[in-house]
Amino acid sequence: MPKKRTRAEDLAITRRKILDTARDLFMEKGYRAVSTRELANQVNITQPALYHHFEDKEALYIEVVRELTQHIQVEMHPLLQSTKTREEQLHDMLIMLIEKHPTNILLMIHDILNEMKPENQYLLYKLWQQTYLVPFQEFFQKQEVAGELRDGVSAEMAARYCLSTISPLFSGKSEFGEQESTTERIDELINLMMFGISKKEV
């Protein structure tokens, strides 16, 4: 006969279910479109039980983002240390981000800037900056130091442009049945980012 779980173990399991469900809903719909009632129903608990674990929806969102960014930071670190070519390294970083991050980055930024209390906006922005912006800024800094970036283009500017360019790829499969894989689209975007669109007269 299996050993009966303790109350602490039951609470930990419920908390884990809440976080996993909240992550899926927040990342699919955005912060505003998800209600605590919907969350509680999906986890099969009452709203008061939900509030036992998290003070409010905003506190739950913060914990979801904190966990998500921690996982991505762990995955990103070895990719930044890679000795592959710069195109291959950037490819691996972008693919990892798209596979590990379950939502459009721009939707996440919108939620942070428009739905959170000011003190939480700052906290979440710092998490976003450290997890997404800084690694790509470090990548492009190597090119900046080597004099490979265009005049007037900083590493931070390149990193922000890179993240905004790949943002549509987080939405998943196109409704219009495009045949290109995510890898092919990433390689295409990297080629355009690194080498430009138009021929430049010398």
For each residue, the residues with C-beta under 8 A, 3 or more apart:
1:
2:
3:
4:
5: 9 10 13
6: 9 10
7: 10 11
8: 11 12
9: 5 6 12 13
10: 5 6 7 13 14
11: 7 8 14 15 53
12: 8 9 15 16
13: 5 9 10 16 17
14: 10 11 17 18 43 45 49 53
15: 11 12 18 19 53
16: 12 13 19 20
17: 13 14 20 21 43
18: 14 15 21 22 39 43 45 50 53 54 60
19: 15 16 22 23 60 63 64 67
20: 16 17 23 24
21: 17 18 24 25 39 42 43
22: 18 19 25 26 34 39 60 61 64
23: 19 20 26 27 64 67 68 102
24: 20 21 27 28 102
25: 21 22 28 29 34 38 39 42
26: 22 23 29 30 31 34 61 64 103 111
27: 23 24 101 102 103 108
28: 24 25 102 103
29: 25 26 33 34
30: 26 33 34 107 110 111
31: 26 34 57 61 111 115 116
32: 111 115
33: 29 30
34: 22 25 26 29 30 31 38 39 57
35: 38 39 57
36: 39 40 47 50 51 56 57
37: 40 41 47
38: 25 34 35 41 42
39: 18 21 22 25 34 35 36 42 43 50 57 60
40: 36 37 43 45 46 47 49 50
41: 37 38 44
42: 21 25 38 39
43: 14 17 18 21 39 40 50
44: 41
45: 14 18 40 49 50
46: 40 49 50
47: 36 37 40 50 51
48: 51 52
49: 14 40 45 46 52 53
50: 18 36 39 40 43 45 46 47 53 54 60
51: 36 47 48 54 55 56
52: 48 49
53: 11 14 15 18 49 50 60
54: 18 50 51 57 59 60 63
55: 51 59
56: 36 51 59 60
57: 31 34 35 36 39 54 60 61
58: 61 62 115 116 117 120
59: 54 55 56 62 63
60: 18 19 22 39 50 53 54 56 57 63 64
61: 22 26 31 57 58 64 65 111 116
62: 58 59 65 66 120 123 124
63: 19 54 59 60 66 67
64: 19 22 23 26 60 61 67 68
65: 61 62 68 69 108 124 127 128
66: 62 63 69 70 127
67: 19 23 63 64 70 71
68: 23 64 65 71 72 101
69: 65 66 72 73 127 128 130 131
70: 66 67 73 74
71: 67 68 74 75 100
72: 68 69 75 76 96 97 100 101 131 132
73: 69 70 76 77 130 131
74: 70 71 77
75: 71 72 78 79 96 100
76: 72 73 79 80 93 96 97 131 135
77: 73 74 80 81
78: 75 81 82
79: 75 76 82 89 92 93 96 135
80: 76 77 89 93 135 138 139
81: 77 78
82: 78 79 88 89 92
83:
84: 88 89 92
85: 88 89
86: 89 90 139 142 143 194
87: 90 91 190 191 194
88: 82 84 85 91 92
89: 79 80 82 84 85 86 92 93 139
90: 86 87 93 94 139 162 190 194
91: 87 88 94 95 183 186 187 190
92: 79 82 84 88 89 95 96
93: 76 79 80 89 90 96 97 135 136 139
94: 90 91 97 98 162 166 186 189 190
95: 91 92 98 99 182 183 186
96: 72 75 76 79 92 93 99 100
97: 72 76 93 94 100 101 132 166
98: 94 95 101 166 169 170 182 186
99: 95 96
100: 71 72 75 96 97
101: 27 68 72 97 98 105 170
102: 23 24 27 28 170
103: 26 27 28 107 108 170
104: 107 108 167 168 170 171
105: 101 108 109 132 163 167 170
106: 109 110 164 167
107: 30 103 104 110 111
108: 27 65 103 104 105 111 112 128
109: 105 106 112 113 128
110: 30 106 107 113 114 115
111: 26 30 31 32 61 107 108 114 115 116
112: 108 109 115 116 121 124 125 128
113: 109 110 116 121 125
114: 110 111
115: 31 32 58 110 111 112
116: 31 58 61 111 112 113 120 121 124
117: 58 120 121
118: 121 122
119: 122 123
120: 58 62 116 117 123 124
121: 112 113 116 117 118 124 125
122: 118 119 125 126
123: 62 119 120 126 127
124: 62 65 112 116 120 121 127 128
125: 112 113 121 122 128 129
126: 122 123 129 130
127: 65 66 69 123 124 130 131
128: 65 69 108 109 112 124 125 131 132 133
129: 125 126 132 133 134
130: 69 73 126 127 133 134
131: 69 72 73 76 127 128 134 135
132: 72 97 105 128 129 135 136 163
133: 128 129 130 136 137 156 159 160 163
134: 129 130 131 137 138
135: 76 79 80 93 131 132 138 139
136: 93 132 133 139 140 158 159 162 163
137: 133 134 140 141 155 156 158 159
138: 80 134 135 141 142 155
139: 80 86 89 90 93 135 136 142 143 159
140: 136 137 143 144 149 155 156 158 159 162
141: 137 138 144 145 155
142: 86 138 139 145 146
143: 86 139 140 146 148 149 155 158
144: 140 141 147 148 149 154 155 158
145: 141 142
146: 142 143
147: 144
148: 143 144
149: 140 143 144 153 154 155 158
150: 153
151:
152:
153: 149 150 157 158
154: 144 149 157 158
155: 137 138 140 141 143 144 149 158 159
156: 133 137 140 159 160
157: 153 154 160 161
158: 136 137 140 143 144 149 153 154 155 161 162 193
159: 133 136 137 139 140 155 156 162 163
160: 133 156 157 163 164
161: 157 158 164 165 193
162: 90 94 136 140 158 159 165 166 193
163: 105 132 133 136 159 160 166 167
164: 106 160 161 167
165: 161 162 189 193
166: 94 97 98 162 163 169 170 186 189
167: 104 105 106 163 164 170
168: 104 171
169: 98 166 182 185 186
170: 98 101 102 103 104 105 166 167
171: 104 168
172:
173:
174: 177 178
175:
176:
177: 174
178: 174
179:
180: 184 185 188
181: 184 185
182: 95 98 169 185 186
183: 91 95 186 187
184: 180 181 187 188
185: 169 180 181 182 188 189
186: 91 94 95 98 166 169 182 183 189 190
187: 91 183 184 190 191
188: 180 184 185 191 192
189: 94 165 166 185 186 192 193
190: 87 90 91 94 186 187 193 194
191: 87 187 188 194 195
192: 188 189 195 196 197
193: 158 161 162 165 189 190
194: 86 87 90 190 191
195: 191 192
196: 192 200
197: 192
198:
199:
200: 196
201:
202:
